[in-house]
């Protein structure tokens, strides 16, 4: 019998925060082209529309920077709950907005929640996940983002047939539903065992690990004791170093890891695929595709389906392989789109349009652009999309994890905000050349990953020091006999033979506390 609460169901439920992120991504894509939206907000174009779209990214930047303090102080899950409250406030302001200023304010407040949740949910998932499926567990975050994009887009598509302000007000109001569910449901989920360890709540650490790793919550299981011992040892080492300050983030030992996490999030935005997600209606219109709302929905369906293979097998493929192949594929499709627009496009004779370059009278070229957009999105969903959330929280130690990931996520939102503001005017000025720039950025990402980013699949969070300090070239990481067996497995075998006397020590120090309490508690 499968227990209702396990690593998969817990991670899937907390990924409702990713659904909110997805709502953010598509909260404008199905609305910006509707006449009701244009009439009510004065047909915002260029920088004005860029400011509206990018407002959530601005709020998310603030939330990401605050998340480290909240996550370390209140715990990951309580900080996420606070974030859902701000989301509801922001969504309500958007739904009730009486003009562009109030709409922007609502999106900034809602963005604060996205900054907090997009930082702390991957941390929480990585800290509760077994090492062999950590990539799969954290990839659920990206799958949830894709699901949120799809749900919100179809809500907008359905509302587009209404002949009132409900076209945009109803979708924005419905955004509160998953936030309310997440806030309530988190009361029944455990805190991160590694956060509990940082607060010296060792009896709870053992109970939570046993709950997550064994069907019968067996605190004497060798793998449970091994993980407990490894966390304990890591906490001891970190405290001996007497540092968890922001200064350490960019110190000699941790600088490379923090910058790699920031690069993973930054490159994911610079691939250009989020540009396709935000402004898909613009691109399809300029390519001469009819019924762009329906055509856009296919992209979001492809986006979510393409995430599934990586979510299932990223722990076998590895992080490096996914990113390298993904960068080359995205670059190829960006160049194809640019070439098609350059060869078959012409200036748009209609003024006051978001796009100034169109394809007319070339249906084959139009369909090729449409297919290339779909394939670029699929390439991203199978590579950078999931890995950008998996990699940053797993490569840094517990004492600075929340701070380092907050910087990584902040990089995501700084880049996202800059692109959201810059792209509308760029699409009107340099036109199809935007896709050439994106293709070149993907090539640059490939080069950076090849020379700098080491493989981390199937290693425990406590083994990352070994990976980053072994001194071998990164393209040979995760090769050789040293990586065939995890230290956790070796420790579990030693415990099973009772070489460390762990059973006796645990039962003396912890067992009485565990037996005196029931359940896993919040």
N, C-alpha and C positions, 0 to 999 in steps of 0.2 A: 504493500500500500504506500503510495506517494504522499508524504506529508504536505499539507497545504502551504506552510511557511518553510521555504528553503532558499538557497542562494538565488535560484532562478526567479522565483516568484517575488522575493524581496526586491531584487534588482529591477525586475520588470515594473513593479509598482512604483518604486521611487523614480523610475524613468518617466513618470508623468510630468516631471519637471522638463524633460526633453520634449514632451508634447507641447508644453508652453513655448519652448524655444521654436518649435515648428510653427506654432500659431503666429509667432513674431515674424518668421521668415515670409510667410504667405499672407500676412494680415493686410497687405496693400496690393498684392499682385492681381487679385481678382476684382479689385475695387477701383483702381486708378483710372481704368478706361470707361467706367460707367458714367452716363450723363448726369445721374443724381449727385455723384461725388463731385464731378467737375462744376456743376451749377452751384452747389452749396458752398464749396470752398474756393470758388473763383478760378477754376481751371488752373491749378498750380502746375507750373512747368519749371524746368531747369533747377536752379538752386533752391527754390521754394519746395518743390516736390522732393528734392534730395534732402532738405532739412527735415521734412516730415518723415521720410523713410528712415533717415539716419538717427532720428531722435531716440529710438529704442537702443541703438548702439551706444549713444552717449550715456544713457542711464545704466546700461549694462556695464560700461567701463567703471562707473562709480561703484556698482554692486560688486564687481569682480575684485576691486581693490579693497573693499570692506569685508569681503567674505573670509579672508584669512583670519582676521581678528575674531569675527563671529564664530567661525568654524572651530577654532582652537579654544575659545572661551566657553561657548554654549554647547558644543558638540556639533557634528555635521548635521544631524537630523533636525535639531531644534532651530539651527540657523536656516535650514531649508524651509521649515514651517513659517518662520518670520518672513522669508521671501515671498511665500504664497500670499501672505496678507497684502503686501505692497502690490502684487500683481492684480489682485481683485480691485484695489483702489484705482490703479492705473487703467485697467480695462473699463471700469465704470466711468471714469473721466472721458475716455475716448468715446464711449457709446453716447455720452450726454454732451459732447463738445458742441459749442456754438460758434466755432471758428478755428482757424489754423493755430493760434496761440494755445488754446485749451487742448486741442488735439495733440500738439507737440508735448505739452506738459504731461498729459496722460501717458503718452508713449515713453517719456523719460522715466516716469514713476514705475510703469510696468517693466521697463528695461532694467531697473534696479534688481528686480526679482530674477530676471534672466541671468544677470551677472553673478548673483549669489548661487543660483541653482546650477548653472553651467560649470561653475568651479567646484562646488562641493559634491554634487551627485557622482561625477566620475571618481572623486577621491573616496567617497563612501563605498562605491561599487568595488573599486580596486582593493580596498582594505578588508572587505568581507569575502572576496573571491579566492578560491583555491588557485594556486599558481598555474596549473595546467589548463585552466579555462578562463583565466583572468581577461584575456583579450576578448573572448566571447561575451563575458559578463558585462564589461565596460562598453562593448559595441552595442549593447542593448540601448544605450543612450542615443546613439546615432539613429538606430532603427526607430526609436520613439520620436526623434526630431522629424524624420521622414514621414512617420505616421501623422504627426501634428500638421505638417505641411499639407498632406493629402486631405485630412479631415477639414481643415480650415478652408482650403481651396474649394472643396465641393460644397461647403456651407455657403461660401461666397457665390459660387456658381448658381446654386439654388435660389439664393436671395436676389440674384441679378434679374430674375423675371418679375420681381416686385416693382411696382410703380410708386415708390415712396422712399423716404429717407431710411427705411428699414434695410435698404440695399447695403448700407455700410454700418448702420447702428446695431442691427441684430447680430451680425458676425462678431463685432467687437464685444458685445455684451455676453455672448455665449462663451467667450474665452475664460470666464470665471469658473466654469464647471469643473474642469480637471484640477484647478488650483484648490478649490474647496475639498475635493476628494483626497488630494494629496495631503493637505493640512490635517484632515481627520485621520486618515489611515496611518500616518507616521507615528501616532501614539502607540500602535501595536507592534512596531518594528524595533529591533535591537539597535543600540548604539554601536558604532564601530569598535571592534575589540582593540584596535591599535590606539584609538583615542582614549578608551578606558585605561589602557596601559600607561599612557602619558599622564594620567591623573592618579596612578597607583591604585586603581580599583581592580586588584588582581583576581579576586574571587569572581567578579563579573566577567573579566577577560576569559577565564577558563570556561565558565558556563556558556558564554556566547560562542566561543570557538567550538565547543562540544555540540552546541545546538546547530551550528552551521555545517559541521563536518560529518556528523554521525546521525543516523536515523533515530537512535534511542538516547541521544544527548549523553553519551558515554564519556565522562571526564577522564577515564583511565585508558582510552584508546591511544596507542603509541603515536599516531600521526597528530592527534590533538595535543598531546604532551610535547611533541617535538615542535609544533608551531608555537605553543606557549613558551617553551624554552627559548626558541629563536627570537621571539618578540622581546622576551625578558632580557636576553643578552644584548640585543640591539639598543634597547632603552638604556641599559647600563653603560654601553660604549658612548652613546650620544651624550649622556649626562656627564661623563668624564671629560668630554670635550668642552663643556661649559659654554655652549653657544647655541642659540636659536634665534638670533637677531636678524634684522634685515641686512646688516652688514655682511653676514655670512653668505647670503644669497649670491653675492658677486665676489666672494673671496676666491682664492686660488683653487681650492678643492671643489667647490660647488658651481663655480661660474659656468663651466662647460655644460653641466646638466640643466641649469636654469635657462641658459640661452638656447639649448636644444628644444626644451619644452616650448619656449616662446617662438622658436622658428617653426615648430610643427603647427602651431596655431596660426602663425602669420602666413606661412606658405599656403595653408588650406584656403585662406581668403584670396590670396593672390593668384591661385589657379584660375580664377574667373568664373567658377561654376556658381558661386553664390550670386554673382552678377546675373547669370542666366535665370536663377530662381527668383530673384527680386523683380527683374524686368523682362520676364519671358513674354509678356503680352506685347511689349514694345518691339522685341526682335521678330516675333512672328508677324506682326503687322507690317513691319518694314520689309519682311521677306515675301509679302503678298499672300499670306495664309489666311483663308477665310475662317470664320468662327473660331477666333483665337482662344476664347475661354475654354471651349471643348478641347482644342488642340493642346492647350497648356496642361490640361488634366492628365494627358498621357505622359507628359514628362514626370509628373509627380508619382504616377503609378510605377513607371520604370525606375524612378529614383529609389522607391521603397523596396521593389523586388530585387534590384541590383545589390542592395545592402545585405541581403540574406546570405549569399555565399561567403562573404568575408566575415560576417558575424559567426558563422558556423565553423569556419576553417582558418581564421587568422592565427590561431595558436599553432597550427601546423605550417602555414605559409610563412609566417614571420612578419614583423613590422617592416623591415627594410624592403623585402621583396614586393610587398603590397605598394609601398610608396614609390619605389623606382618604376615599376610597371605602370602605375597610375599616372605618374607625371608625364611619361612618354605618350601614353594614350590620349590624355587630355590635351597635350601640346599639339598632337596630330590633328585632332578634331577642331581645335581653335584655328589652326592654319587653314583647314578646309573651309570653315565658315568665312574667314577673311577673304580667301581666294574667290569663293562664290559671289560674295558681295562686290568685290572689286571687279570681277569679270562681267557680271550680269546686272549690276546695280546702276542707278542714276540718281541725280538730285531729286528730292521731293518737291514738287511744284506747289504743294499745299502749305501755307504758312501756319505758324502756331501749332506745330506738331512736335511731340517729344523726339522724333527721329527725322533726320533730314536726308536720308539715303534709302532708297527703296528698290525692290526688284519688281518689274512690271513686264508681263507678257512672256515669262520664262517659267512655266509651271514645274518643269523638271528641276531647275535650279532652286525654286522655292521649296520643293519637297526635300531636296538634298540638304538645304539649310536646316529644315525642320528635323530631319533624321540626324544630322550632325550634332545639333543641340541635345537631342535625346541621348546620343552615344557619349557625348562629353559628360553629361550628368551621370550616366551609368558608370563611366570610368571613375568619376569622383566618388560615387557611392560605394564602389568596391575597393577604394584605396584610402585617400586622404580623409574622407568623411568619417569612418569609424576610428582610424588610427590617431587622428588629431586629439581624440578624447582618451584613448588608451595610453598613449605614450607619456604625456607630461606627469600624471600622478604616480607612475610606477618607477620613475628613474631617480627620484629624490627621497632622502630619508625622512622619517616621520617628523622630526623636530622642526623641519622647515617645509614640509609637504604643502600645507595649506597656503603658506606665503608664496612658495614657488609656483604653484598651480594658479594662484590668483594673478601673478604676473603673466603667466602663459595665456590665461583667459583674457586678461586685460589687453594683451597684444592682439588677440582675435578681434576684440571690440574696437580697438583703435583703428585697426586696418579696415574692419567692416564699416565703421563710421566714415572714414576717409573715402572709401569706395562709394558708399551710398550718396555722399554729398557730391563727389567729383564725377560720377558716371553720367548722370543726366546731362550736364553741360558738355561732357566729352563726347557723348553719343551724337550731340548736335554739331560738334565742331570737327573732331577727327574721324567720326563715323566708323567705318569697318576696320580702321587701323587699331581700334581698341582690342580686337581679337588677335592681331599680330603681337601686340604687347603682352597679352595673356599667354600666348604660345611661348614667347621668349621667357617669361617668368617661370613657366613649367619646366623648361629646359634647365634654367638656373636651379630650380628646386631639385631636379634629378641629380645635378652635379653636387649640390650641397649634401644631399642624403648619402650619396655614394662615398664621399670622402670623410664625413663627420659622424653620421648617425649609427651607433652600434645596435646589434640585435639584442632584444630583451625577452623573447618569448620563453615561457615555461620556467622562468626563474622566480623565486620568491622576492617579495619587496625588500627583504633583508639581505639579499644577495647582490644587490645592484652595485655596491661598492666594489665587489670583485670584478664585475663586468667593466666598469669604467676605469679601473685602476690596474688592469692586467698588462697594459702596455702594448698589446698587439694591434695591428691595423684593423680599423673597424670593419672592413670588408671581409675579414676572417673571423669576426666575432661569432660566437655560438658554433664554433667548429673545434675539433680535437677532443681528446678523451676527457678533458677537464669539465666539459659541458654535458657529458653523457648522463651523469647521475647528479641529481640535485642534492645539495647539502641537507635539505629537509628529509629526504628519503634515508640518507645515511644516519642521520640523528634518530629517526624513528626506529630503525633497525637496532641501533645501540640501546635505545630505551626499551625496546621489546626484550632484549637480552638482559636488561636491567643493569647495564654497565655504568649508567650515571646515577642510579638509585633514585630516579625521578618519581617513581610511584610512591615511595615512602615519604619523600619530601613534600610532594604535592598533597598527599593525604593528611600529613601533619599540619601543614600551613594553611591549606585551603579547604579541605573537604568539609570541615565543621561549618565553615561559613556558607558553603554551597548548600549543604543539607538543611541549613536553617532558613533558606529562602526558597520560594517556588517560582517557577516561570523564569523568563529571561529579563523581564522588566524593561521599561523604557530607559 
